[in-house]
Amino acid sequence: MEERFGKYVEWIGDRIDRGLEYEFDLEMFEKYFPFIKNRDMLERCIDEENEEGFSDNWDDIIFVEGI
């Protein structure tokens, strides 16, 4: 699940870079909510991406094990 999530984050970032999306939004990640243990970190990453243009904390998101 982590790998799929990482690819999804990159895909959304590429869409933003190309002007197809305006910014990261929490609703974009709704399908991953059941698998993320620390949703507050996801919200922090989204805020950092939108405010600073990047986030170094994507790897700090913790996923449910075994999925």
Order of alpha helices (4+ residues) and beta strands (2+ residues): alpha-alpha
